[in-house]
Amino acid sequence: MGRMATTPPAALRDLPAVSASDAKNAFGRALETAMHHGAVVITRHDRPSAVLLSLPQYEALVAERHVPLDALAAELDGLLAGMQTPAARRGMEAAFAATPAAMGRAAAAPHRRKAAARRRTRG
């Protein structure tokens, strides 16, 4: 098992690599490497083209993708509740009533505050 000749994405950089022909001719070795390291990159012409994952790595990947629907519903309910407060309502009314000039000043305000803070720290 070698390393890839070209610069792969960061997620693949530290994984062992095997050429597609070696993976085909010595699949058992590629499988053992994937089981030991969690994954092995399969390359074609020194470029990553596939990844062979160990079962624990695959299960972890799938588990990360499936956020329970109840957790998402609870998060959405919390966000909705935060938008229903009197302060949030007043803020939205002010935003919709604002002139373009006022919106520009509001958008630039954080940048002005950061610039002023930098000037104070310099001195």
MONORQUI-V77372 format. One record per run of one state. SS is the DSSP state (H for helix, E for strand, C for the rest). FROM is the first residue (numbers start at 1). TO is the last residue. If there is no record, write none. Layout:
SS&FROM&TO, SS&FROM&TO
This chain:
C&1&1, E&2&2, C&3&9, H&10&13, C&14&15, E&16&19, H&20&25, C&26&26, H&27&37, C&38&38, E&39&44, C&45&46, E&47&53, C&54&54, H&55&65, C&66&68, H&69&83, C&84&85, H&86&97, C&98&99, H&100&122, C&123&123
